[in-house]
């Protein structure tokens, strides 16, 4: 039985806090804060080493993290939708999508051809949605969160105030999906030992909001007088708990329901979102056994990072003290102030023996001859053991680009498991989007960008409400060509007649030739413009 009482929901929230506080040696909250400081470079925090000695940082944690994140994100995702139970042809129809969609009568049950054309359209619309929601930046932020805390989360929700620019009979269509990155600190899963999000009994999202906004929302959804009075006792900022859970609706279908509460008051009573999936996508950088929360490798890199910083600092301090050793002055024979300025004249009173004993330098202990080698070895081993060796980081040299690519591909192989989890993460986002399109869009037009240009496809969500969508994400790897490689390839294709002179100019690297279009126009005998 799902608890809907605000006090009961707050107790579930506190229970989630207690569990997170017991994960690992320091708990999820404290460990995440420590990891974040080390990633940013605040690595002497709390060391109480004073300010006189130079505290050196050689941030291997950030270098490893930025390398891995860049490798995971170094591809263009291609989203492919399908419908469970309906075969999707491998080869594409030569007829344009716009013409194919216009050929259907949209009466009766949707046939296979119509559904396949629809999934082609949704492939295109997913790219439009990704651009509109800023998915690329959101994924980069979620991945960084996952590297630091172990878990990255993207939350998709419906914004009823979002302007779409669409109209039905001159009436503006409002509302569309939005996405945001949630900190794992603010998301609480009912069963922390269940990795499959869809099997969770409930999920609680905690947020701190302005009192006025919360009060207005409570009034909008008819909060009772007791709840409104409870809110009035709150401060300027209010903790709001959004609880998501699944129940069967009036038709007998299992859908996601939602309620919003504070510690004592109901902000929005239970309502049916009509979604069939929880609208959260979770990425775990490293997986813990049978746990919904991921693991960060920073936690286990910190001891190496501390050792590296201490050794490098000791080495620097040794060099400083060797170059500027401490001075002992005999106060009986030297009465002037010692400034240590070059060429300073020091008055000494007494005999020659007094002069010889007036000033003496303390010889500081020298570091071992292999000390610096030990520091470098520790840094190199830390990078290598975490998959960021010199080949992967681009510090090594190869005779040609082909050999270097082979070396880099071999170096990045260990990241394939993390990339596979990232692909699942993207597929989850794409499936959540399709869930919103089918359950929230109603009748409207969706924007398509393809070889026909930009056009709008009439979309009736009710017609496809019984379809069960599936999804896959393919990787379109960017070719690693230099400008010189591109020009050589274009020259070969032009010489063999594979491309025309016009196509040659169109495909030259951007910015390589000034006024490229004008040059082609002047040189082309026919005078055709690009």
C-alpha positions in Angstrom: 0.0 0.0 0.0 1.4 3.4 -1.1 1.6 6.0 1.7 0.1 9.4 0.7 0.1 11.0 4.1 2.7 13.9 4.2 4.1 12.7 7.6 4.5 9.2 6.2 6.2 10.4 3.1 8.6 12.6 5.1 9.5 9.5 7.2 10.3 7.6 4.0 12.4 10.5 2.9 14.3 10.4 6.3 14.7 6.6 5.9 16.3 7.2 2.5 18.7 9.8 4.0 19.8 7.3 6.7 20.5 4.6 4.1 22.6 6.9 2.0 24.5 8.1 5.1 25.6 4.5 5.7 26.9 3.7 2.2 30.7 3.2 2.2 33.0 4.5 5.0 31.8 8.1 5.0 28.3 7.8 3.5 27.1 9.1 0.2 26.6 12.7 1.1 30.0 13.3 2.8 31.9 11.2 0.3 30.4 13.1 -2.7 31.4 16.4 -1.1 35.0 15.1 -0.7 35.1 13.8 -4.2 33.9 17.0 -5.6 36.6 19.0 -3.8 39.3 16.7 -5.0 38.0 16.8 -8.6 38.0 20.6 -8.5 41.5 20.8 -7.0 40.7 21.7 -3.4 43.0 18.9 -2.3 44.6 20.3 0.9 41.2 21.1 2.6 41.4 20.3 6.3 45.1 19.3 6.2 46.1 22.2 8.6 49.5 22.6 6.9 49.6 26.4 7.3 50.2 29.0 4.6 54.0 29.4 4.7 54.8 26.3 2.8 53.9 25.9 -0.9 51.2 23.3 -1.1 51.5 21.8 -4.6 48.7 20.0 -6.4 49.2 17.6 -9.3 45.6 16.9 -10.1 45.5 13.4 -11.7 41.9 12.9 -10.6 40.6 15.6 -12.9 42.8 14.5 -15.8 41.6 11.0 -15.6 38.0 12.1 -15.2 38.1 14.6 -18.1 39.7 12.0 -20.4 37.1 9.3 -19.6 34.2 11.7 -19.9 35.4 13.0 -23.3 35.8 9.5 -24.6 32.3 8.5 -23.6 30.8 11.6 -25.1 32.9 11.4 -28.3 30.2 10.2 -30.6 26.9 11.4 -32.1 24.0 9.2 -30.9 21.6 8.0 -33.5 18.2 7.1 -31.9 16.2 4.3 -33.6 12.6 3.6 -32.5 10.6 0.5 -33.2 7.4 -1.1 -32.0 7.4 -4.4 -30.2 5.9 -7.1 -32.4 6.3 -5.2 -35.7 9.3 -5.8 -38.0 11.1 -2.8 -39.1 12.7 -3.1 -42.6 16.5 -2.8 -42.7 16.5 -0.9 -46.0 14.9 2.5 -46.1 12.2 3.3 -48.7 13.4 5.5 -51.5 10.3 7.5 -51.1 10.8 10.6 -48.9 9.3 10.4 -45.4 7.1 13.5 -46.0 5.5 11.8 -49.1 5.2 8.4 -47.3 3.3 10.0 -44.3 1.0 11.9 -46.6 -0.1 8.7 -48.4 -1.8 7.2 -45.3 -5.6 7.7 -44.8 -5.3 7.4 -41.0 -8.5 5.4 -40.7 -9.0 2.2 -38.8 -6.0 0.5 -37.1 -2.6 1.7 -38.0 -0.9 -0.8 -40.4 2.7 -1.9 -40.5 3.7 0.5 -43.2 2.2 3.4 -41.3 3.9 2.4 -38.0 7.3 2.0 -39.7 6.9 5.4 -41.3 6.0 6.8 -37.9 9.1 5.3 -36.2 11.2 6.9 -39.0 9.5 10.2 -38.1 10.1 9.8 -34.4 13.8 9.1 -35.1 13.9 12.6 -36.7 11.8 14.2 -34.0 14.0 12.8 -31.3 16.9 14.9 -32.8 14.7 18.0 -32.7 13.7 17.3 -29.1 17.4 16.6 -28.1 18.4 20.0 -29.5 15.5 21.8 -27.9 16.0 20.4 -24.5 19.8 20.7 -24.6 20.3 17.0 -24.2 24.0 17.1 -25.1 24.9 19.5 -22.2 22.6 17.7 -19.8 24.2 14.3 -20.5 27.7 15.9 -20.1 26.6 17.2 -16.7 25.0 13.9 -15.7 28.2 12.0 -16.6 30.3 14.4 -14.6 27.9 13.9 -11.6 28.3 10.2 -12.1 32.1 10.4 -12.1 32.1 12.4 -8.9 29.2 10.8 -6.9 28.8 7.5 -8.8 25.3 8.2 -10.1 24.0 10.6 -12.7 20.2 11.3 -13.1 18.2 13.0 -15.8 14.6 13.8 -15.0 12.0 14.4 -17.8 8.9 16.3 -16.9 5.9 18.1 -18.5 6.0 21.9 -18.5 2.4 23.0 -19.2 3.6 26.7 -19.5 6.0 26.0 -22.3 5.1 27.7 -25.6 5.3 25.5 -28.6 4.6 28.0 -31.4 1.8 25.6 -32.6 -1.9 26.4 -32.9 -5.2 24.6 -33.4 -7.8 26.9 -34.9 -5.8 29.9 -33.8 -5.6 28.6 -30.2 -2.0 28.3 -29.0 -0.9 24.8 -28.0 0.9 25.0 -24.7 3.1 22.4 -23.0 6.0 20.1 -23.9 8.6 18.0 -22.2 11.7 19.5 -20.4 14.7 17.8 -18.9 17.0 18.5 -16.0 19.8 16.9 -14.2 19.1 15.9 -10.6 21.7 15.3 -7.9 21.7 11.8 -6.5 21.6 13.5 -3.1 18.0 14.6 -3.9 16.6 11.3 -5.3 15.5 8.5 -3.0 14.5 5.0 -4.3 12.2 2.9 -2.2 14.3 -0.3 -2.7 18.0 0.7 -2.9 18.9 -2.9 -3.7 16.9 -2.9 -7.0 18.8 -1.6 -10.0 15.8 -1.7 -12.4 14.1 1.7 -12.0 10.8 0.3 -13.3 10.6 -2.2 -10.5 10.9 0.4 -7.8 7.8 0.6 -5.5 8.2 4.4 -5.4 10.7 7.2 -6.0 10.9 10.5 -4.0 12.5 13.6 -5.4 13.4 16.3 -2.9 13.6 20.0 -3.9 13.9 23.3 -2.1 11.5 25.9 -3.5 10.3 29.4 -2.7 7.4 29.6 -0.3 5.3 31.8 -2.6 5.6 29.3 -5.5 4.7 26.4 -3.3 1.7 28.2 -1.7 0.4 29.2 -5.1 0.6 25.6 -6.4 -1.2 24.3 -3.3 -4.0 26.8 -3.8 -4.2 25.9 -7.5 -4.8 22.3 -6.8 -7.3 22.9 -4.0 -5.2 22.3 -0.9 -7.4 22.1 2.3 -7.3 24.8 4.9 -5.2 22.7 7.2 -2.5 22.3 4.5 -2.5 26.0 3.7 -2.2 26.9 7.4 0.7 24.4 7.8 2.4 26.1 4.8 2.1 29.5 6.4 4.3 28.4 9.3 7.0 27.4 6.8 10.1 29.7 6.1 10.9 31.4 2.9 12.3 28.2 1.5 10.2 25.0 1.6 11.3 21.4 1.2 8.9 19.8 -1.3 8.8 16.0 -1.7 7.5 14.7 -5.1 6.5 11.0 -4.8 6.2 8.9 -7.9 4.6 5.5 -7.8 2.7 3.0 -10.1 -0.9 2.0 -9.8 -3.6 0.7 -12.1 -5.8 3.4 -13.5 -9.5 3.2 -14.3 -8.8 1.1 -17.5 -6.8 -1.5 -15.5 -3.5 -0.3 -17.0 -0.5 0.4 -14.8 0.6 4.0 -14.9 2.7 6.4 -12.9 0.9 8.4 -10.3 2.3 11.4 -8.4 1.7 13.5 -5.3 3.6 16.5 -3.9 3.9 17.2 -0.1 5.9 19.1 2.4 6.7 17.7 5.8 3.2 18.4 7.1 1.1 19.5 4.1 -0.2 18.3 0.8 0.8 20.5 -2.1 -0.8 18.5 -4.9 -3.0 15.5 -4.2 -2.5 12.2 -6.0 -2.9 12.4 -9.7 -2.4 10.2 -12.8 0.5 11.3 -15.0 -0.6 8.7 -17.6 3.0 7.7 -18.1 3.9 4.1 -18.3 7.5 4.5 -17.3 9.1 6.4 -14.4 10.5 9.6 -15.9 14.0 9.2 -14.5 17.0 7.9 -16.3 19.9 6.7 -14.1 23.5 6.3 -15.2 26.0 4.5 -12.8 29.7 5.1 -13.6 30.7 2.0 -11.7 28.0 -0.5 -10.5 27.8 -1.7 -7.0 26.4 -5.3 -6.5 22.6 -5.2 -6.6 22.4 -1.5 -5.7 20.6 1.3 -7.4 23.3 3.8 -6.5 26.6 3.8 -8.4 30.2 4.0 -7.2 32.8 6.7 -8.0 36.4 5.8 -8.7 37.5 9.1 -7.2 36.8 7.6 -3.8 39.7 5.1 -4.3 41.9 7.6 -6.2 42.1 10.0 -3.3 44.9 8.1 -1.3 47.0 8.2 -4.5 46.3 11.8 -5.0 47.2 12.7 -1.4 50.5 10.8 -1.7 51.3 12.5 -5.0 50.6 16.0 -3.6 52.7 15.3 -0.5 55.7 13.9 -2.5 55.6 16.8 -5.1 55.3 19.3 -2.3 58.2 17.8 -0.4 60.3 17.8 -3.6 59.5 21.5 -4.2 60.2 22.5 -0.6 63.5 20.7 -0.8 64.5 22.6 -3.9 63.4 25.9 -2.3 65.4 25.3 0.9 68.5 24.1 -1.0 68.4 27.3 -3.1 67.6 29.6 -0.1 68.9 27.8 3.0 68.2 29.1 6.5 70.8 31.4 8.0 72.3 31.4 11.6 73.6 34.8 12.7 75.8 35.6 15.7 74.1 38.5 17.3 77.2 39.5 19.3 79.2 40.3 16.2 76.5 41.2 13.7 74.3 44.0 14.9 72.8 45.1 11.6 69.5 43.8 10.2 70.0 40.9 7.7 67.8 41.3 4.6 69.3 38.5 2.5 69.4 40.9 -0.4 72.2 40.2 -3.0 75.3 42.4 -2.4 74.2 43.4 1.1 77.2 44.7 3.2 77.1 43.2 6.7 79.1 44.9 9.5 80.9 42.4 11.8 82.6 43.5 15.0 85.4 41.4 16.4 88.4 39.3 15.3 88.9 37.2 12.2 87.6 34.3 14.2 84.5 36.3 15.0 84.0 37.1 11.4 84.3 33.4 10.4 81.7 32.5 12.9 79.3 35.4 12.3 77.0 33.8 9.7 76.5 30.2 8.9 73.9 28.4 6.6 72.1 25.3 7.8 72.4 22.6 5.2 68.9 21.2 4.6 68.4 17.5 4.1 68.6 16.6 0.4 66.0 14.3 -1.1 67.1 10.9 -2.3 68.4 10.8 -5.8 65.5 8.6 -7.0 62.8 10.6 -5.2 61.7 12.5 -8.3 61.6 9.2 -10.2 59.4 7.8 -7.5 57.0 10.7 -7.8 56.8 10.3 -11.6 56.3 6.6 -11.3 53.4 7.0 -8.9 51.8 9.6 -11.2 52.3 7.4 -14.3 51.0 4.2 -12.5 47.9 6.0 -11.2 47.1 7.2 -14.7 47.8 3.9 -16.3 45.9 1.8 -13.8 42.9 3.9 -14.4 43.0 3.7 -18.2 44.5 7.1 -18.9 48.0 6.1 -20.1 50.1 8.3 -22.4 48.6 6.7 -25.6 45.1 7.4 -24.5 45.9 11.0 -23.4 47.7 11.7 -26.7 51.1 12.1 -25.2 52.7 9.4 -27.2 53.9 9.6 -30.8 53.4 7.2 -33.7 54.8 7.0 -37.2 51.4 7.7 -38.9 47.8 8.4 -38.1 46.7 4.9 -38.7 49.1 3.5 -36.2 48.2 6.1 -33.6 44.5 5.3 -34.1 45.1 1.6 -33.5 47.0 2.4 -30.4 44.3 4.7 -29.1 41.5 2.2 -29.9 43.4 -0.4 -27.9 43.9 2.1 -25.0 40.2 3.0 -24.9 38.9 -0.7 -24.9 38.5 -0.8 -21.1 35.9 2.1 -21.4 33.5 -0.1 -23.5 31.6 -1.4 -20.5 31.0 2.2 -19.2 30.0 3.2 -22.8 27.5 0.3 -22.9 25.9 1.6 -19.7 25.8 5.1 -21.2 24.0 3.7 -24.3 21.4 2.1 -22.0 21.1 5.5 -20.3 20.3 7.3 -23.6 17.9 4.6 -24.6 16.0 5.1 -21.3 15.8 8.8 -22.1 14.5 8.2 -25.6 11.8 5.7 -24.3 10.7 8.2 -21.7 10.3 10.8 -24.5 8.1 8.5 -26.6 6.0 7.8 -23.5 5.4 11.5 -23.1 4.6 11.9 -26.8 2.0 9.2 -26.8 0.4 10.1 -23.4 0.6 13.9 -23.4 0.7 15.3 -26.9 -2.9 14.7 -28.0 -3.4 16.0 -31.5 -0.6 18.4 -32.7 2.1 18.7 -35.3 5.6 17.6 -34.7 8.7 19.2 -36.3 10.7 17.1 -38.7 14.1 18.1 -40.2 15.3 15.8 -43.1 16.3 15.9 -46.7 12.9 17.6 -47.5 13.8 20.5 -45.2 11.9 21.5 -42.1 8.2 20.5 -42.1 5.5 19.6 -39.6 3.9 16.2 -39.4 0.3 15.9 -38.1 0.5 13.6 -35.1 -2.5 12.0 -33.3 -1.2 10.4 -30.1 -4.5 8.7 -29.4 -4.1 6.6 -32.6 -0.9 5.1 -31.3 -1.6 4.8 -27.6 -1.7 1.0 -27.6 1.7 0.6 -29.2 4.7 -0.6 -27.1 7.8 1.3 -28.3 11.3 0.0 -28.1 14.5 1.9 -28.8 18.1 1.4 -29.7 21.0 4.0 -29.8 23.7 3.6 -32.3 27.0 5.4 -32.3 28.1 7.6 -35.2 31.8 7.9 -34.5 33.4 11.1 -35.8 36.1 10.4 -38.4 39.6 11.3 -37.2 40.7 13.2 -40.3 43.0 16.2 -40.5 42.5 18.9 -43.0 45.4 17.5 -45.0 43.8 14.0 -45.0 40.5 15.4 -46.2 42.1 17.4 -49.1 44.1 14.3 -50.2 40.9 12.2 -50.3 39.0 14.9 -52.2 41.8 15.2 -54.7 41.7 11.4 -55.3 37.9 11.4 -55.7 38.1 14.3 -58.1 40.8 12.8 -60.2 38.9 9.5 -60.5 35.7 11.4 -61.5 33.8 10.2 -58.4 32.8 13.7 -57.5 32.4 16.9 -59.6 34.3 20.1 -59.2 31.3 21.7 -57.5 31.1 18.8 -55.0 34.9 19.2 -54.4 34.5 22.8 -53.4 31.5 22.1 -51.3 33.4 19.5 -49.2 36.6 21.4 -48.6 37.3 21.9 -44.9 35.5 25.0 -43.6 37.6 28.2 -43.6 40.5 26.7 -45.6 40.0 28.9 -48.7 38.7 32.5 -48.4 35.7 33.3 -50.6 35.5 29.6 -51.8 32.1 30.2 -53.4 33.3 33.2 -55.3 36.4 31.4 -56.5 34.3 28.5 -57.9 31.9 31.0 -59.5 34.7 32.8 -61.3 36.5 29.6 -62.4 33.5 27.6 -63.5 33.0 28.0 -67.2 29.2 27.6 -66.8 29.0 30.2 -64.1 27.0 27.9 -61.8 26.9 29.0 -58.2 27.4 26.5 -55.4 
